């Protein structure tokens, strides 16, 4: 019985040797974007705190508006803090698949969040797909995770 040796047609077959380095670059890119995204959320939390202080001194505002700002402040602080921790863990390659699940869920929520601009939704979609891809591919080289 003859077995056929199938060869891949590629212009640069040597690049297949660097596949795990490409996965590492994708992991570091996603970690960078998660850290930047979390930093923006934490800055937005500071803005909400300033608005909350201004509304506290205004007697026309209701307790309901104050509670809404308080809830938004807690949410932004929690998601921003978890994002910072997740970005650092993903950057060093520790618990990368768990961080990818969490970031995929977060970016999926932000894709469908009302009030997001079109280009922001497109970026969230790309980061969502990158999270899913890294979930399947693993952490790559120079990571503390063991490949599954």
N, C-alpha and C positions, 0 to 999 in steps of 0.2 A: 504494500500500500504506500503510495507516494503522498507525502504531505507537501503542500504548497507553502512556500515561505513568502508571506505577503510583506511587502515593503511599503512604508508610508512615503508618499510623494511630497517632499518638502524641499524648499530652496535652501534652507539652513538646518539640516538635521542635527547639527552640533548644539543647537539651542535647547534640545530636549534634555541635555545634561543639566541645565540650569532651571529646571521646572520648580524644584523646591525653593530656590532663591526667589523666583517670581511670586510664589505663594507667600514668602516672608515679606516681600515688598507690599503685597496686597494687605497683609495683616497690619503692617506698620502704617499704611495709608489709612486704613479704617480706624486704627487707634488715634491717629492724628485728627481725623474728622470728628470722632466721638469726643475727644478732649476739647476741640474748638466749639462743638455744639453744646457741651456741658458748661463751658465757660460763658457762652452767651446766655444760657439759662440762669446761671448764677448772677450775671450782671442784671438780667431782667428782674430777678428777685430783689436786688437792691433798688431798682426803680419802683417796684411795687411797694417796698417799705417807705420810700419817700412819699409816694402818692397816698399811702395809708396815713402817714403822719399829717399830711395836709388835710385829708378828709376828717381826721379825728378832731381837728380844731374847728371844722365847719359844722355848725349845729343843724344845718338843713339835711345833712346826710342821715340815712337810716342805719340801723344796726345791721340790716340785711346786706347793705353795700360793704360795711366793715367786715362782716363775716366772709363775704365772697372774696375780698382782697386777702384776708387771712388764709383762706383755703388755697388761693392761688400762690401765695407766698410759701406755704408749706409744701405744696406740690412741686414748685420750681426748685426749692432747696433740696428736696428729696431726690428728684430726677437728676438735678445737676450734680449732687454729691455722688450718687450711684454711677453716673456717667463718668465722672473723674476717676473713681476707683476702677471702673470697667475699662476705661481707656488705658490706664497705667498697667492693669493686668494683661490686657491684650497686647500692649507694647512690649512687655517682657515675655509674653507667650505663656502665661500661667492661666489656667482655667479658660482657655480661649473659646472653646465650644459653648460653654455656659454664657460667656460674655456675648458671643455671636447670637445666641437665642434671645437674650435680653435686648440687644441692640436691634435685632430684626423686629421684635415686638414693638419697641419704641418708635422705630422709623415707620412701621406700618400704621401706627396710631397717628403720627404726624403727617403721613401722606393724606389721610382722610380728614384731618382736622380742618374745620371751617375757618376761613380767614387767611389761609396760607396762599402765598402767591404761586403762580404757575412754575416759575423757575425753582422756587424752593421745593415744591412738590416733586419736581423732576430730580433734584439732588437727593431728596429723601428716598425716592424710588431706587436710584442707583446705589445708595448706601444700604438700602434694604436688600437688594440683590447681592451686593458684595458680602453682606453678613451671612446670607443663605449659602453663598458659594464657599465662604471660609468655614462654615459649619460642616459642609460636606468634605472639603479638602483637608482640613486640619490646620495646624499652626505653622507648618513649614520648618525650615531650619532655624537654628539659634533660638529655640523655645524650650521651656521647661516642661511642656505638655508631652505626653507620650502619644504617638499616633495610634488611632484606634483601628 
